[in-house]
Amino acid sequence: MAKTLTITLDDAVEQSLAAAASVAGQTQEGFLRQLILERIDSNSSSDVAADNDWSQRLLAIGRPCGVSLTDEQLSREAIYDN
């Protein structure tokens, strides 16, 4: 079921909206509908994006040092061996 919403915009915002919609070749209503749908879609995957952003930043600060440790070397017991 479709729902009609009414929003109040000041003149400057309405002019910007009209210009952006015109550039996109859409009506103001169609342009706003598309923006809203894109925003809703991006919010539904924001958790995945946040996780991905975090992991990308973490990988970006790492530097390859040419050394790989085995699982045994990383074990709790190996930490305390001299």
Residue, then its C-alpha position, 0 to 999 in steps of 0.5 A: m500500500a502506498k502512503t503519501l507524505t507531506i514535507t515542508l521545505d524552505d525556498a532554497v532547499e526546494q530550488s536545490l531539489a528542483a535543480a538536482a531532479s532536473v539534472a537527473g531527468q526526474t520529477q522532484e517526487g521521483f528524485l526524493r523517492q529514489l534518494i529515500l530508497e537508496r538511503i534505506d538500502s544503504n542503512s540495511s547493509s550498514d553493519v556489513a559496511a562498518d565491519n568491512d571498513w574496520s577490517q580494511r583500515l586494520l589491514a591498511i596499517g599492517r606491514p608485511c614483515g616476511v615472517s610467518l609464525t606457526d600455530e604452535q608458536l602462537s599457542r598460549e604455552a609457547i608464549y611463556d617458553n624461553 
